[in-house]
Amino acid sequence: MKNYLRWGIGVVLLVFIGVISASGNWNWFESSAPSKALNVNSVVADPGAYQGEIKVRGVVARTSPDAALFALIDVREYRSCGRLSCASKFVTVHYAGSGLPKIKTEVVVAGEMVSSGQGYLLQAETVQRLDQ
C-alpha cells in the first residue's frame, strides 16, 4: 500500500508541475528568453509554414560578411554540446544592417522567411544580441 501511495503522490506532483509550467508559459531552461521567439529547430522543420514577421532565437555558428549572411543554430543544442559543430540544422539569415553579430553570440532575429534558390532564408529586419 505504501508504494501505491508514493507513486500516486509522485504522479500528482508531476501533473501539477506540468500544469503550472504550461499555463504560466514557464520556460525551464531560459527564464530570460524573449517571449514568442521560435527556436531554430522549429523553424527548420517547416520554414515555408511561417508567413509574416517571426522572431527566431539562436547562436551564430558562422558568418559571411561579404554576402551579409550568417547561420543560426539552436541554443539548446549549442548549450548541451558546447561546440558549434554539434548542430546539424541551421537557419541562414540575411541581414543588411550594420555589422553582423560575432560567432557564438546568442541573438534574436526578427524578420520574414523568404524562398531563395537553395531553400529558405530569414530576411532579418532586426538582430538583438542577448549576451551583451
C-alpha positions in Angstrom: 0.0 0.0 0.0 2.9 2.4 0.8 4.3 2.0 -2.7 1.0 2.9 -4.3 0.8 6.0 -2.1 4.3 7.1 -3.1 3.6 6.5 -6.8 0.3 8.4 -6.5 1.9 11.4 -4.8 4.7 11.4 -7.4 2.3 11.3 -10.3 0.1 14.1 -8.8 3.2 16.3 -8.3 4.4 15.8 -11.9 1.0 16.6 -13.3 0.8 19.7 -11.0 4.2 20.9 -12.2 3.2 20.3 -15.8 0.0 22.2 -15.5 1.7 25.1 -13.8 4.6 25.3 -16.3 2.2 25.1 -19.3 -0.3 27.6 -18.0 2.3 30.1 -16.9 4.5 29.8 -20.0 7.3 28.9 -17.7 10.5 28.1 -19.6 12.5 25.6 -17.6 15.7 26.4 -19.4 15.7 30.0 -20.2 13.7 32.3 -17.8 15.0 35.4 -19.6 14.2 34.2 -23.1 12.3 36.7 -25.3 8.6 35.9 -25.5 7.3 34.4 -28.7 10.8 33.7 -30.1 10.9 30.4 -32.0 13.9 28.1 -31.7 16.0 27.2 -34.8 14.9 23.6 -34.9 11.2 24.5 -35.0 11.8 26.8 -38.0 14.0 24.3 -39.9 11.3 21.6 -39.6 9.0 23.6 -41.9 10.4 27.0 -42.9 7.7 27.6 -45.6 4.9 27.4 -42.9 5.9 30.8 -41.4 4.3 33.7 -43.0 4.8 37.3 -42.0 7.3 38.5 -39.3 8.7 36.0 -36.9 11.4 36.0 -34.2 14.0 33.3 -34.1 16.4 32.7 -31.3 19.7 31.0 -31.9 23.5 31.1 -31.6 25.6 32.4 -34.5 27.6 29.5 -35.9 29.2 31.1 -38.9 29.2 34.4 -40.8 29.8 35.6 -44.4 30.2 39.4 -44.2 30.7 39.8 -48.0 27.2 38.3 -48.6 25.7 39.8 -45.4 24.8 36.3 -44.2 25.1 34.3 -41.0 23.9 30.9 -39.8 22.0 30.3 -36.6 21.9 27.0 -34.7 19.6 26.0 -31.9 20.6 27.5 -28.4 19.7 24.2 -26.6 21.9 22.1 -28.9 24.8 24.5 -28.6 24.5 24.5 -24.8 24.2 20.8 -24.5 27.2 20.2 -26.7 29.3 23.3 -26.1 30.5 23.4 -29.7 29.2 24.9 -32.9 29.8 21.7 -34.9 27.3 19.6 -33.0 24.2 21.1 -34.6 23.1 19.6 -37.9 20.3 22.1 -38.5 20.6 25.8 -39.1 18.8 28.8 -40.3 20.5 31.1 -42.8 20.0 34.8 -42.1 20.4 37.7 -44.5 21.0 41.0 -42.6 21.8 44.2 -44.4 22.1 46.2 -41.2 25.3 47.5 -39.7 27.7 44.7 -38.8 27.0 41.0 -38.4 27.0 39.5 -34.9 30.1 37.6 -33.9 30.3 33.8 -33.8 29.0 32.2 -30.6 26.7 35.2 -30.0 23.2 34.5 -28.8 20.7 36.5 -30.8 17.0 37.0 -31.5 16.4 37.8 -35.2 13.1 39.4 -36.3 12.2 39.1 -40.0 10.5 37.0 -42.6 11.2 33.6 -44.1 11.7 34.0 -47.9 12.3 31.4 -50.6 15.8 31.6 -52.1 17.3 29.5 -54.9 18.6 26.9 -52.4 15.7 26.8 -49.9 14.7 29.4 -47.4 16.4 32.1 -45.6 15.4 34.5 -42.9 15.4 38.1 -44.2 16.2 40.0 -41.0 14.9 43.4 -40.1 16.5 43.5 -36.6 19.1 41.5 -34.8 19.1 41.7 -31.0 22.2 40.4 -29.2 21.3 38.7 -26.0 24.6 38.2 -24.3 25.7 41.8 -24.1 
